[in-house]
């Protein structure tokens, strides 16, 4: 019997633990999560009054962080950001490189995924009532960095930055938050490990 076979199986803490039990598995999950966010970034609507587009990225970030846990989730979003800056065209609208005024949101993705993953590791992904606050906390992390970066990049006050980089997205991100908060507990139920 191999040493690995004799080790007791660790109880899954987040959904990603059901799929990955090795470093190779962790790496695959990180790459797939980064690609998932890159694919959702292509669901993009540019608004005439702000440099920040409406995208599906936020949903992907919330799901990736919560499903993978804080280390894998943050690593996936760091990979997404670094690979996009290096030239992979998976930012909104098939763009890549440094995206200027909206780049703070991409940095915020790392913190969002880490925070949502940390909360999921403490059971926040097991029920809708616990998932919603976790998702809201992740959204706050994205907007705190994104709006601050926007204000500095555009040389505008915080109230203008909020009007450009937060207010137009509130309704859509509320829907994404609700969707992500419902999907995770549902996935646990399907996995039979609730």
DALINDA-V853019 format. One record per residue. N is the residue number from 1. PHI is phi as a letter, one per 40 degrees, with the letter a starting at -180 (* if undefined). Layout:
N_PHI, N_PHI
This chain:
1_*, 2_c, 3_c, 4_c, 5_c, 6_c, 7_c, 8_c, 9_c, 10_c, 11_c, 12_c, 13_c, 14_b, 15_d, 16_d, 17_c, 18_c, 19_b, 20_b, 21_b, 22_b, 23_c, 24_c, 25_c, 26_c, 27_c, 28_c, 29_c, 30_c, 31_c, 32_c, 33_c, 34_c, 35_c, 36_c, 37_c, 38_c, 39_c, 40_c, 41_c, 42_c, 43_c, 44_b, 45_b, 46_c, 47_b, 48_c, 49_b, 50_a, 51_c, 52_c, 53_c, 54_c, 55_b, 56_c, 57_d, 58_d, 59_d, 60_c, 61_c, 62_c, 63_c, 64_c, 65_c, 66_c, 67_c, 68_c, 69_g, 70_c, 71_c, 72_c, 73_c, 74_c, 75_c, 76_c, 77_c, 78_c, 79_c, 80_d, 81_c, 82_c, 83_c, 84_c, 85_c, 86_c, 87_h, 88_c, 89_c, 90_b, 91_c, 92_d, 93_g, 94_f, 95_c, 96_a, 97_g, 98_c, 99_c, 100_g, 101_c, 102_c, 103_c, 104_c, 105_c, 106_c, 107_c, 108_c, 109_d, 110_c, 111_c, 112_c, 113_c, 114_c, 115_c, 116_c, 117_c, 118_c, 119_c, 120_c, 121_c, 122_b, 123_g, 124_c, 125_c, 126_c, 127_a, 128_c, 129_c, 130_c, 131_c, 132_d, 133_c, 134_c, 135_c, 136_c, 137_c, 138_c, 139_c, 140_c, 141_c, 142_c, 143_c, 144_d, 145_c, 146_c, 147_c, 148_c, 149_c, 150_c, 151_c, 152_c, 153_c, 154_c, 155_f, 156_b, 157_c, 158_c, 159_c, 160_c, 161_c, 162_c, 163_c, 164_c, 165_b, 166_b, 167_d, 168_c, 169_b, 170_c, 171_c, 172_c, 173_c, 174_c, 175_c, 176_c, 177_c, 178_c, 179_c, 180_c, 181_c, 182_c, 183_c, 184_c, 185_c, 186_c, 187_c, 188_c, 189_c, 190_c, 191_c, 192_g, 193_b, 194_c
